[in-house]
C-alpha cells in the first residue's frame, strides 16, 4: 500500500513565521487519525485491490482469526469427545474426501488457474479469461459430482482398507461420517476456482473469510445438534460450512465484480487444455504436504485415540504454518506469476529468495518458542472435559517434534508456488511424488521402532526432503538460485532460536515445582509467561550479539514496480506461503 505523504514542518514555516502556517500544521496533525482510519477502511473494503504487502497482512490477519476459531473448534471437540475412538473415526472420515479433491481436482485448482487467468488479465483478454473460467467450472464440476457418487458407493471398502486397525463399530461410524462429508468437496472445488478469479484481480477479502466461516459452521453444528446427532453433528456442520464459506463467500465476491459465467463444455478451448496440462501432474502426483496426514492416520489407526492426539497436535501446529506459510504463499502467487509473465526473471528470483529468507528466519524463532512451550500450551488449549492429563502429555510430545519442522513447511510452500508461477507443475510434482513414495518405508520403520512419536520424526524428515528437492530443482532450472539466499542471516536466526529454546526449557523445568501449587490453569499461564519472556529476551539478545539484520529486514518493505497494474503505483513485497 503506498505511503501517505508525510508532513514536513520546516517547509511550512513551523517555527513561528506566520499564524496561517501554524494553523495549517495543526490541521495536518489533527487529520492524521482520519487518514489512518481511511487507510484501514480501504484495507478491509471488498473491492480494494491489494499489493503483495497488504495482501499478505490481510491474509495473515484473517488466517490468524480463522485459526483462533479453529482452536475453539478443536477445544470444543476435545471437551465434548476427548481423544477416543469416535474422534479417531471423525478425523479418519476426512481422508477419502481429501483424496477425492486431490485426485480429481489436483488439490490445486486455484493454483494452476491463477497463472492462466492472471496472464489473460495482463494481456487485456478479459473475454478469454471468462470463457476459460466457465469451461473449467462446468466440466470439472460434472467430474467432481461423478467422483463423489463413486466415492459414496465404495466408502466401506476404502475405510476397511485404509484403517485396518479400526473395530467394526469404528468402521461403521467412519463410513457414515465420510458419506456426509463427501459432497462438500464439490463446493470446495468450485469455491477454489472462483477464489482464483478474485485473487487474480488482487481482491483478497472474500477468499480470506471462507475458512473462517467454515470453522464457525463446524462449531455451530456441534453446539446446536450435538445432543441429537453426536459427533456426526460436526460432519453436518462441515458440509454446511463448505457451502457457506469457501463456496458462497467467493461466489458473492465474484458476482460483485461482474465475473461472468455461462455453462460451457467447450473442452477444445486452448486455455482449458493448458489448464488440464498444468493440473494433470498435480492430479496424478502425490505431495507429502498432503499425504502426511493420510499416512499418519493409517499407521495410528491401531491405537485408541492415537489419530485424535496426533490430529490435535497437528492442528495446533497448523496455526503458524497457516500464518507464515499458507497466508504468505497465497498472497505471493499472483505477484510471482506477474513477475514471471512479464519476464522479469531476476526480480522474480530475488523476490522468491527474499520471501523464503524472511519466512524461514521468522519460523526458526517461532519454532524455538513452540518447542519450549509445548506442554503448558497443549494443556491450556485442550485439557478440559474428556481430554485428560495423559492426553495432554502425549499430544505435547507430538507437538514438540512437529514444531521442529516449522521453517521447512513454511519455506517449501513458497518454493512450490515459485514453480507454479513459472507454469511448471510437472517437475516439482514428479520430484515430490518420488519423495513421498520413498518416505513410506521410513514412516513404517520409525513407527514400528519408536511408536506413534516415530511418525512425527518421519514427518519432519519427509518434509525436509520435500523442501530440499524443490529448492535444488529451482536452482538447477536456473529459476531461483540458492546462492541468492541470505545464508548468513538464516544461520544467525537458527543459532539464536536454538539458544532461546534451550534457555526457555530450562526456565520451564526449574520453575515447574513451585508453579504447580497455583492450580493447573494458572500454572499453565504462569509457565507460558515465563517461557515467553525468557524466549523473547534470549532471542533479542542473540540477534543483537550476532548483529543480525532480521529485525530490520522484517520491518523493511521491498518495493517493486508492476507496470500495467496501477500506473505509477509501487507494489511492496514482504514475503510471499488446505483443507480450510
DASULNOR-V75729 format. One record per pair of residues at least 24 apart in sequence whose C-alpha atoms are under 7 Angstrom apart, sorted by the first residue. I is the first residue (numbers start at 1). J is the second residue. Records with the same first field share a line. If there is no record, write none. Layout:
I = J + J
This chain:
1 = 51 + 53 + 54
2 = 570
44 = 205
46 = 203 + 205 + 206
47 = 203
48 = 203
49 = 202 + 203
50 = 202 + 203
51 = 571 + 572
52 = 331 + 332 + 335 + 571 + 572 + 573 + 574
53 = 572 + 573 + 574
55 = 204 + 331
56 = 327 + 328 + 331 + 576
59 = 208 + 327
60 = 323 + 327
62 = 208 + 209
63 = 322 + 323 + 327
64 = 323
66 = 211 + 212
67 = 319
69 = 215 + 216
70 = 215
73 = 215 + 219
75 = 381 + 382
78 = 382 + 386 + 387
79 = 384 + 385 + 386 + 387
80 = 385 + 386
81 = 386
82 = 386 + 387
83 = 305 + 308 + 309 + 387
84 = 304 + 305
85 = 170 + 304 + 305
86 = 170
87 = 308
88 = 305 + 307 + 308
89 = 170 + 173 + 174
90 = 174 + 177
91 = 308
92 = 174 + 297
93 = 174 + 177 + 178
94 = 178
95 = 294
97 = 181 + 182 + 185
100 = 147
101 = 185
102 = 283
103 = 283 + 284
104 = 144 + 283
105 = 283
106 = 279 + 282 + 283
109 = 192 + 193
110 = 192 + 193 + 196
112 = 275 + 278 + 279 + 420
113 = 196 + 275
114 = 196 + 200 + 334
115 = 337 + 421 + 423
117 = 200
118 = 200
119 = 341
130 = 260 + 261
132 = 271 + 272
134 = 261 + 262 + 263 + 264
135 = 263 + 264 + 265 + 266 + 272
136 = 272
137 = 190
138 = 263 + 264 + 265
139 = 265
141 = 186
144 = 186
145 = 186
148 = 182 + 183
152 = 179
162 = 298
163 = 298 + 301
165 = 301 + 302
166 = 301 + 302
177 = 232 + 235
180 = 235 + 236
181 = 235 + 239
184 = 239 + 242
187 = 242 + 243 + 247
188 = 242 + 246 + 247
190 = 247
191 = 246 + 247 + 250 + 251
194 = 250 + 251 + 254
195 = 250
198 = 254
199 = 334
200 = 334
206 = 249 + 250 + 253
207 = 246 + 249 + 250
210 = 245 + 246 + 249
211 = 245 + 246 + 580
213 = 241 + 244 + 245
214 = 238 + 241 + 242 + 245
215 = 241
217 = 241
278 = 425
281 = 425 + 426 + 429
282 = 425 + 429
285 = 429 + 430 + 433
286 = 432 + 433 + 436
287 = 429 + 432 + 433 + 436
288 = 432 + 436 + 463
292 = 459
296 = 455
300 = 452
309 = 391 + 395
310 = 395 + 398
313 = 395 + 398 + 399
314 = 399
317 = 399 + 402 + 403
321 = 406 + 409 + 410
324 = 359 + 410 + 577
325 = 409 + 410 + 411 + 413 + 577
326 = 577
327 = 577
328 = 575 + 576 + 577
329 = 413 + 414 + 417 + 576 + 577
330 = 577
331 = 576
332 = 576
333 = 417 + 421
336 = 418 + 421
337 = 421 + 422
340 = 421 + 422
349 = 479 + 480
352 = 418
353 = 484 + 485
354 = 575
355 = 574 + 575 + 576
356 = 411 + 414 + 575
357 = 485 + 486 + 490
358 = 554 + 575
359 = 410 + 411 + 575
360 = 407 + 410 + 411
361 = 490 + 493
363 = 406 + 407
364 = 407 + 493 + 494 + 497
365 = 493 + 497
367 = 403 + 404 + 406
368 = 497 + 498 + 500 + 501
369 = 501 + 535
370 = 403
371 = 400 + 403 + 501
372 = 501 + 504 + 505 + 531
373 = 528 + 531
374 = 399 + 400
376 = 524 + 527 + 528
380 = 521 + 524
398 = 453 + 456
401 = 456 + 457
402 = 456 + 460
405 = 460
408 = 463 + 464 + 467
409 = 463
410 = 577
412 = 467
413 = 577
414 = 576 + 577
415 = 470 + 471
416 = 470
428 = 470
431 = 469
432 = 466
435 = 466
489 = 548 + 550
492 = 546 + 548
496 = 539 + 542 + 543
497 = 539
500 = 535 + 538 + 539
501 = 535
504 = 531 + 534 + 535
507 = 531
